[in-house]
Amino acid sequence: MHPNKFIVQILTMGVIGLAFVAHADIETSQVEQMTITKSIKLDARVEAINQTTLAAQTSGQIAEILFDAGDAVSAGSILIKLRDENQQATYGAAVAELNASRAALKDAGSALSRIEDIYKRKLASQQTLDSARAQFKIANANNDASIAHLNKQKEQLKYTVISAPYSGVVLERLVNLGEIVAPGTPLFIGTSLDQLRVVAQIPQKDIEIIKHHSQVTIELPGYSPDKQNLSFTQKQQGLKFYAYASDKSATFKVRVALPEQITGLYPGMYLKSYFKTGQRKILAVPDSSIVKRSELRAIYVLDKKNRLHLRQLRLGEHIETGYTEVISGLSIGEKVVTNPQSAIRALTQVAN
């Protein structure tokens, strides 16, 4: 909408006929029809995509707890340490076992080499050679088993230190210092803040039209109509509609994936969501043109004879682009003053 400037002829109360003001520049904007999105407004709840219950993978007594419920943790941070005397002992035994099996394999390899050399000189029988080869295979298999056993014990020792699988927040601590845990015992419940989603419940009467448009706008914390970057629209690839309704509420759950760059959101927060249901045409005027006096909402209109009128309006919803819907009081094509102060100054000059 491009503002135009006019030298205005003003009709005022208390003055008979028309009063003229020289060089009274009034900026106006033409009332136009706009197409806006129709939507249904629903409460939505933020939840984490990744929520994990950490469990013990080995037996032991809890020796140290480094984090508690509500603490923020980084990926790899140590959460709990178990007493590891038993694991250290079995790991040491596995190391000794591997050393012994390596020595036996080396000895069997040397013996096989000697027998093969003697056999080539026809000083040993085929049975002796076959026996040496069998002993070497047994020693090699025992060595492989020792390596596997050592790796297993190394893992068991590693399991005595429980670390965070990702950065996030501890939601709940399920054990206390000194407790004995076994494999499978739950230790912590934690969640990641990096990947979040919004969950809303859609009434069954609206589900089909909402699925048809598959478009939603989420109102984020600190939302302001003149800061559009605080709300965003997520297309169909970011939406997941459940294929069944809730038994209790007869509503359909829908999940909206949030971009990772969105900050200031935490699981459990409630947000406003606007699911598109269609479009409608409205008349709208710039917010700057609206005169507010207590409960009165009005606007200065410049008629075809360049006369100013203060006209009462009935307004509808605010449009994010800096316009407000007009339900009644204006028609398409009328000219409205975009800066009411300029109209007031002009009227004051005429009155004086």
LOKOLTI-796790 format. One record per residue (C-alpha): residue number from 1; residue in one letter; x, y, z. Coordinates in nm, 4 decimals, always signed. Layout:
// LOKOLTI-796790
R pos code       c1       c2       c3
R NUM    A        X        Y        Z
...
***
This chain:
// LOKOLTI-796790
R pos code       c1       c2       c3
R   1    M  +0.0000  +0.0000  +0.0000
R   2    H  +0.1700  +0.3201  -0.1134
R   3    P  +0.0942  +0.6360  +0.0896
R   4    N  -0.0184  +0.9420  -0.1024
R   5    K  -0.0017  +1.3046  +0.0080
R   6    F  -0.2897  +1.5433  -0.0238
R   7    I  -0.3528  +1.9119  +0.0372
R   8    V  -0.6720  +1.8671  +0.2337
R   9    Q  -0.9976  +2.0593  +0.2475
R  10    I  -1.1390  +1.9997  +0.5945
R  11    L  -1.4941  +2.0202  +0.7240
R  12    T  -1.5018  +2.0976  +1.0961
R  13    M  -1.7725  +2.1246  +1.3578
R  14    G  -1.8608  +2.4798  +1.4422
R  15    V  -1.7568  +2.6137  +1.1033
R  16    I  -2.0181  +2.6799  +0.8404
R  17    G  -1.9210  +2.5470  +0.4986
R  18    L  -1.5737  +2.4173  +0.4143
R  19    A  -1.2538  +2.5259  +0.5840
R  20    F  -0.9265  +2.5134  +0.3962
R  21    V  -0.5763  +2.4558  +0.5316
R  22    A  -0.2858  +2.5467  +0.3097
R  23    H  -0.0091  +2.2845  +0.2776
R  24    A  -0.1682  +2.0401  +0.5223
R  25    D  +0.0007  +1.7201  +0.4071
R  26    I  -0.1940  +1.4105  +0.5034
R  27    E  -0.0554  +1.0615  +0.4308
R  28    T  -0.3212  +0.8090  +0.3397
R  29    S  -0.3517  +0.4425  +0.2550
R  30    Q  -0.6218  +0.2761  +0.0517
R  31    V  -0.8382  +0.0101  +0.2142
R  32    E  -0.7713  -0.3205  +0.0418
R  33    Q  -0.8903  -0.6735  +0.0653
R  34    M  -0.6458  -0.9281  +0.2072
R  35    T  -0.6436  -1.3070  +0.2142
R  36    I  -0.5530  -1.4580  +0.5505
R  37    T  -0.5278  -1.8090  +0.6858
R  38    K  -0.8167  -1.9596  +0.8787
R  39    S  -0.6961  -2.1726  +1.1662
R  40    I  -0.7993  -2.3532  +1.4818
R  41    K  -0.6147  -2.2570  +1.8004
R  42    L  -0.5084  -2.5434  +2.0287
R  43    D  -0.2893  -2.5842  +2.3352
R  44    A  +0.0232  -2.7870  +2.2657
R  45    R  +0.2854  -2.9373  +2.4958
R  46    V  +0.6599  -2.9570  +2.4410
R  47    E  +0.8198  -3.2980  +2.4846
R  48    A  +1.1612  -3.4466  +2.4197
R  49    I  +1.2120  -3.6852  +2.1299
R  50    N  +1.4908  -3.8634  +2.3200
R  51    Q  +1.4067  -3.9710  +2.6762
R  52    T  +1.6135  -4.2523  +2.8225
R  53    T  +1.6128  -4.4751  +3.1288
R  54    L  +1.9742  -4.5683  +3.2052
R  55    A  +2.0154  -4.9120  +3.3634
R  56    A  +2.3080  -5.0966  +3.5168
R  57    Q  +2.4891  -5.3422  +3.2897
R  58    T  +2.6959  -5.5101  +3.5616
R  59    S  +2.6644  -5.5902  +3.9314
R  60    G  +2.8153  -5.3803  +4.2055
R  61    Q  +2.7683  -5.1367  +4.4911
R  62    I  +2.7134  -4.7691  +4.4129
R  63    A  +3.0277  -4.5877  +4.5230
R  64    E  +2.9622  -4.2395  +4.3890
R  65    I  +2.6688  -4.0395  +4.2425
R  66    L  +2.7802  -3.7257  +4.0606
R  67    F  +2.4478  -3.5820  +3.9338
R  68    D  +2.0957  -3.5506  +4.0672
R  69    A  +1.7479  -3.4790  +3.9303
R  70    G  +1.7284  -3.1415  +3.7567
R  71    D  +2.0994  -3.1258  +3.6722
R  72    A  +2.2130  -3.0491  +3.3196
R  73    V  +2.4723  -3.2914  +3.1862
R  74    S  +2.6989  -3.3025  +2.8822
R  75    A  +2.7410  -3.6059  +2.6584
R  76    G  +2.9937  -3.8434  +2.8159
R  77    S  +2.9643  -3.6979  +3.1678
R  78    I  +3.0083  -3.9595  +3.4411
R  79    L  +2.6827  -4.0039  +3.6324
R  80    I  +2.7526  -4.2986  +3.8657
R  81    K  +3.0549  -4.5050  +3.9680
R  82    L  +3.0256  -4.8593  +4.1038
R  83    R  +3.2807  -5.0345  +4.3217
R  84    D  +3.4885  -5.2318  +4.0739
R  85    E  +3.7072  -5.4653  +4.2865
R  86    N  +3.5410  -5.7787  +4.1461
R  87    Q  +3.5596  -5.6524  +3.7885
R  88    Q  +3.9242  -5.5532  +3.8341
R  89    A  +4.0042  -5.9014  +3.9687
R  90    T  +3.8308  -6.0855  +3.6856
R  91    Y  +3.9892  -5.8502  +3.4333
R  92    G  +4.3341  -5.9266  +3.5797
R  93    A  +4.2633  -6.3005  +3.5636
R  94    A  +4.1562  -6.2623  +3.2001
R  95    V  +4.4827  -6.0817  +3.1197
R  96    A  +4.6821  -6.3642  +3.2809
R  97    E  +4.4752  -6.6226  +3.0932
R  98    L  +4.5464  -6.4475  +2.7636
R  99    N  +4.9202  -6.4356  +2.8385
R 100    A  +4.9166  -6.8087  +2.9119
R 101    S  +4.7231  -6.8897  +2.5942
R 102    R  +4.9612  -6.6781  +2.3872
R 103    A  +5.2571  -6.8655  +2.5360
R 104    A  +5.0897  -7.2011  +2.4659
R 105    L  +5.0124  -7.0929  +2.1089
R 106    K  +5.3728  -6.9877  +2.0567
R 107    D  +5.4991  -7.3190  +2.1967
R 108    A  +5.2532  -7.5165  +1.9792
R 109    G  +5.3640  -7.3184  +1.6740
R 110    S  +5.7311  -7.3907  +1.7443
R 111    A  +5.6577  -7.7601  +1.7981
R 112    L  +5.4647  -7.7804  +1.4726
R 113    S  +5.7506  -7.6167  +1.2821
R 114    R  +5.9989  -7.8737  +1.4236
R 115    I  +5.7728  -8.1681  +1.3420
R 116    E  +5.7152  -8.0404  +0.9879
R 117    D  +6.0927  -8.0122  +0.9375
R 118    I  +6.1514  -8.3623  +1.0730
R 119    Y  +5.8659  -8.4979  +0.8631
R 120    K  +6.0203  -8.3538  +0.5476
R 121    R  +6.3353  -8.5513  +0.6292
R 122    K  +6.1169  -8.8584  +0.6767
R 123    L  +6.2169  -8.8885  +1.0412
R 124    A  +5.8638  -8.8449  +1.1782
R 125    S  +5.5403  -9.0246  +1.1015
R 126    Q  +5.2231  -8.8761  +0.9538
R 127    Q  +5.0467  -8.9377  +1.2829
R 128    T  +5.3040  -8.7275  +1.4704
R 129    L  +5.2586  -8.4428  +1.2201
R 130    D  +4.8795  -8.4628  +1.2456
R 131    S  +4.8992  -8.4544  +1.6250
R 132    A  +5.1219  -8.1427  +1.6181
R 133    R  +4.8843  -7.9696  +1.3827
R 134    A  +4.5899  -8.0547  +1.6072
R 135    Q  +4.7705  -7.9197  +1.9114
R 136    F  +4.8424  -7.5959  +1.7262
R 137    K  +4.4755  -7.5556  +1.6297
R 138    I  +4.3690  -7.6186  +1.9899
R 139    A  +4.6200  -7.3619  +2.1169
R 140    N  +4.5008  -7.1089  +1.8565
R 141    A  +4.1345  -7.1652  +1.9539
R 142    N  +4.2213  -7.1272  +2.3229
R 143    N  +4.3989  -6.7999  +2.2435
R 144    D  +4.0924  -6.6685  +2.0556
R 145    A  +3.8724  -6.7663  +2.3516
R 146    S  +4.1076  -6.5857  +2.5904
R 147    I  +4.0925  -6.2708  +2.3782
R 148    A  +3.7117  -6.2840  +2.3771
R 149    H  +3.7052  -6.3429  +2.7530
R 150    L  +3.9388  -6.0479  +2.8123
R 151    N  +3.7208  -5.8209  +2.5979
R 152    K  +3.4148  -5.9294  +2.7935
R 153    Q  +3.5820  -5.8532  +3.1255
R 154    K  +3.7036  -5.5215  +2.9905
R 155    E  +3.3417  -5.4328  +2.9079
R 156    Q  +3.2286  -5.5411  +3.2551
R 157    L  +3.4924  -5.3130  +3.4057
R 158    K  +3.3817  -5.0310  +3.1756
R 159    Y  +3.0207  -5.0808  +3.2905
R 160    T  +3.1165  -4.9818  +3.6466
R 161    V  +3.1251  -4.6206  +3.5221
R 162    I  +2.7879  -4.5024  +3.3885
R 163    S  +2.8045  -4.2000  +3.1550
R 164    A  +2.5465  -3.9775  +2.9865
R 165    P  +2.4723  -4.0958  +2.6292
R 166    Y  +2.3903  -3.7395  +2.5176
R 167    S  +2.3672  -3.3841  +2.6505
R 168    G  +2.0472  -3.3155  +2.8383
R 169    V  +1.8820  -3.2970  +3.1787
R 170    V  +1.8435  -3.5583  +3.4535
R 171    L  +1.4707  -3.6002  +3.5153
R 172    E  +1.4845  -3.8548  +3.7954
R 173    R  +1.7440  -4.0404  +4.0039
R 174    L  +1.6251  -4.3922  +4.0888
R 175    V  +1.9033  -4.5227  +4.3202
R 176    N  +2.0925  -4.4102  +4.6290
R 177    L  +2.4525  -4.4224  +4.7429
R 178    G  +2.5559  -4.7639  +4.8743
R 179    E  +2.2824  -4.9643  +4.7009
R 180    I  +2.3677  -5.2945  +4.5336
R 181    V  +2.2582  -5.3045  +4.1708
R 182    A  +2.2365  -5.5883  +3.9216
R 183    P  +2.2238  -5.5839  +3.5405
R 184    G  +1.8965  -5.4178  +3.4388
R 185    T  +1.8502  -5.2079  +3.7541
R 186    P  +1.7192  -4.8605  +3.6505
R 187    L  +1.9534  -4.5813  +3.7608
R 188    F  +1.8519  -4.2522  +3.5963
R 189    I  +1.5827  -4.1108  +3.3695
R 190    G  +1.7131  -3.8342  +3.1455
R 191    T  +1.6081  -3.6381  +2.8419
R 192    S  +1.7775  -3.4470  +2.5621
R 193    L  +1.7007  -3.0791  +2.4946
R 194    D  +1.8529  -3.0857  +2.1469
R 195    Q  +1.5592  -3.2528  +1.9739
R 196    L  +1.2132  -3.1428  +2.0831
R 197    R  +0.8632  -3.1721  +1.9446
R 198    V  +0.5204  -3.0275  +2.0171
R 199    V  +0.2193  -3.2514  +2.0803
R 200    A  -0.1403  -3.1342  +2.0408
R 201    Q  -0.4835  -3.2993  +2.0535
R 202    I  -0.7109  -3.2276  +1.7550
R 203    P  -1.0913  -3.2607  +1.7906
R 204    Q  -1.2369  -3.5282  +1.5648
R 205    K  -1.4561  -3.2742  +1.3823
R 206    D  -1.1449  -3.0889  +1.2617
R 207    I  -0.9029  -3.3725  +1.1895
R 208    E  -0.9799  -3.4206  +0.8197
R 209    I  -0.9509  -3.0529  +0.7202
R 210    I  -0.6333  -3.0140  +0.9257
R 211    K  -0.4777  -3.3242  +0.7678
R 212    H  -0.5733  -3.1872  +0.4271
R 213    H  -0.3791  -2.8624  +0.4795
R 214    S  -0.1061  -3.0140  +0.7023
R 215    Q  +0.0227  -2.6760  +0.8128
R 216    V  +0.0716  -2.5410  +1.1634
R 217    T  +0.2138  -2.2298  +1.3248
R 218    I  +0.3617  -2.2551  +1.6739
R 219    E  +0.3601  -1.9457  +1.8959
R 220    L  +0.6905  -1.9474  +2.0808
R 221    P  +0.7761  -1.7883  +2.4195
R 222    G  +0.8174  -1.4110  +2.4006
R 223    Y  +0.5847  -1.3958  +2.0997
R 224    S  +0.5151  -1.0482  +1.9662
R 225    P  +0.3082  -0.9641  +1.6560
R 226    D  +0.5869  -0.7468  +1.5177
R 227    K  +0.8486  -1.0215  +1.5557
R 228    Q  +0.7498  -1.2856  +1.3054
R 229    N  +1.0672  -1.4887  +1.3572
R 230    L  +0.9271  -1.6056  +1.6924
R 231    S  +0.6670  -1.8188  +1.5166
R 232    F  +0.7237  -2.0575  +1.2336
R 233    T  +0.5250  -2.2771  +0.9980
R 234    Q  +0.6033  -2.6451  +0.9712
R 235    K  +0.5015  -2.8250  +0.6520
R 236    Q  +0.3763  -3.1791  +0.6145
R 237    Q  +0.7175  -3.3478  +0.6539
R 238    G  +0.7333  -3.2120  +1.0107
R 239    L  +0.3899  -3.3399  +1.1102
R 240    K  +0.2824  -3.6830  +1.2256
R 241    F  -0.0876  -3.7561  +1.2725
R 242    Y  -0.1854  -4.0558  +1.4831
R 243    A  -0.4123  -4.2963  +1.3000
R 244    Y  -0.6512  -4.3449  +1.5933
R 245    A  -0.8467  -4.1305  +1.8384
R 246    S  -0.8169  -4.1280  +2.2145
R 247    D  -1.0712  -4.3501  +2.3900
R 248    K  -1.1318  -4.0873  +2.6582
R 249    S  -1.1396  -3.7597  +2.4648
R 250    A  -1.2083  -3.8681  +2.1048
R 251    T  -0.9200  -3.6442  +1.9924
R 252    F  -0.6380  -3.7233  +1.7551
R 253    K  -0.2800  -3.6696  +1.8645
R 254    V  -0.0467  -3.4842  +1.6294
R 255    R  +0.3262  -3.4324  +1.6742
R 256    V  +0.5175  -3.1364  +1.5310
R 257    A  +0.8961  -3.1634  +1.5044
R 258    L  +1.0763  -2.8455  +1.6128
R 259    P  +1.3934  -2.7175  +1.4445
R 260    E  +1.7049  -2.7669  +1.6577
R 261    Q  +1.7971  -2.3963  +1.6354
R 262    I  +1.4888  -2.2988  +1.8375
R 263    T  +1.6025  -2.2047  +2.1908
R 264    G  +1.4252  -2.1321  +2.5174
R 265    L  +1.2017  -2.4402  +2.5035
R 266    Y  +1.1934  -2.7180  +2.7626
R 267    P  +0.9919  -3.0403  +2.7967
R 268    G  +0.6628  -2.9837  +2.9755
R 269    M  +0.6074  -2.6265  +2.8517
R 270    Y  +0.2704  -2.5335  +2.6987
R 271    L  +0.2502  -2.3369  +2.3732
R 272    K  -0.0234  -2.2126  +2.1434
R 273    S  -0.0580  -2.3888  +1.8079
R 274    Y  -0.2591  -2.2715  +1.5051
R 275    F  -0.3591  -2.5457  +1.2596
R 276    K  -0.4647  -2.4217  +0.9166
R 277    T  -0.8227  -2.4989  +0.8136
R 278    G  -0.8515  -2.2782  +0.5024
R 279    Q  -0.8418  -1.9141  +0.3911
R 280    R  -1.0739  -1.6133  +0.4049
R 281    K  -1.0807  -1.2593  +0.2624
R 282    I  -1.0923  -0.9570  +0.4922
R 283    L  -1.0621  -0.5781  +0.4888
R 284    A  -0.7588  -0.4528  +0.6796
R 285    V  -0.6021  -0.1214  +0.7788
R 286    P  -0.2524  -0.0400  +0.9092
R 287    D  -0.2204  -0.0533  +1.2874
R 288    S  -0.0703  +0.2971  +1.2830
R 289    S  -0.3929  +0.4445  +1.1437
R 290    I  -0.6196  +0.3289  +1.4278
R 291    V  -0.7267  +0.5883  +1.6878
R 292    K  -0.7747  +0.4422  +2.0364
R 293    R  -0.9754  +0.6325  +2.2953
R 294    S  -1.0701  +0.4123  +2.5912
R 295    E  -1.3081  +0.1539  +2.4368
R 296    L  -1.3449  +0.3513  +2.1149
R 297    R  -1.1663  +0.2375  +1.8015
R 298    A  -1.1888  +0.4817  +1.5111
R 299    I  -1.0037  +0.6008  +1.2032
R 300    Y  -0.9739  +0.9228  +1.0054
R 301    V  -1.1216  +0.8783  +0.6569
R 302    L  -1.0528  +1.1132  +0.3647
R 303    D  -1.3585  +1.1226  +0.1397
R 304    K  -1.3748  +1.1940  -0.2335
R 305    K  -1.4160  +1.5685  -0.1628
R 306    N  -1.0965  +1.5679  +0.0459
R 307    R  -1.2892  +1.6052  +0.3715
R 308    L  -1.1801  +1.4392  +0.6952
R 309    H  -1.4179  +1.2261  +0.8988
R 310    L  -1.3489  +1.0391  +1.2217
R 311    R  -1.5306  +0.7092  +1.1801
R 312    Q  -1.5895  +0.4430  +1.4435
R 313    L  -1.4778  +0.0902  +1.3549
R 314    R  -1.5527  -0.2592  +1.4628
R 315    L  -1.2220  -0.4474  +1.4519
R 316    G  -1.1386  -0.8150  +1.4207
R 317    E  -0.8125  -1.0035  +1.4681
R 318    H  -0.4659  -0.8592  +1.4406
R 319    I  -0.2664  -0.9628  +1.1321
R 320    E  +0.1043  -1.0341  +1.1845
R 321    T  +0.2094  -0.8078  +0.8973
R 322    G  +0.1128  -0.4929  +1.0935
R 323    Y  -0.2538  -0.4752  +0.9893
R 324    T  -0.5805  -0.5254  +1.1741
R 325    E  -0.9002  -0.6710  +1.0339
R 326    V  -1.1971  -0.4364  +0.9950
R 327    I  -1.5327  -0.6078  +1.0458
R 328    S  -1.7450  -0.2988  +0.9824
R 329    G  -1.7034  +0.0740  +0.9265
R 330    L  -1.5041  +0.0820  +0.6003
R 331    S  -1.5375  -0.0196  +0.2373
R 332    I  -1.2830  -0.1288  -0.0226
R 333    G  -1.1097  +0.1664  -0.1881
R 334    E  -1.1667  +0.4239  +0.0844
R 335    K  -0.8674  +0.6297  +0.1912
R 336    V  -0.7640  +0.6282  +0.5557
R 337    V  -0.5089  +0.8500  +0.7250
R 338    T  -0.2081  +0.6418  +0.8241
R 339    N  -0.0833  +0.8972  +1.0796
R 340    P  -0.3750  +1.0238  +1.2920
R 341    Q  -0.1552  +1.2942  +1.4469
R 342    S  -0.1309  +1.4697  +1.1099
R 343    A  -0.5126  +1.4775  +1.0854
R 344    I  -0.5410  +1.6160  +1.4379
R 345    R  -0.2874  +1.8885  +1.3616
R 346    A  -0.4772  +1.9829  +1.0463
R 347    L  -0.8066  +2.0028  +1.2324
R 348    T  -0.6445  +2.2104  +1.5059
R 349    Q  -0.5124  +2.4585  +1.2480
R 350    V  -0.8611  +2.4984  +1.1002
R 351    A  -1.0183  +2.5466  +1.4427
R 352    N  -0.7691  +2.8198  +1.5204
***
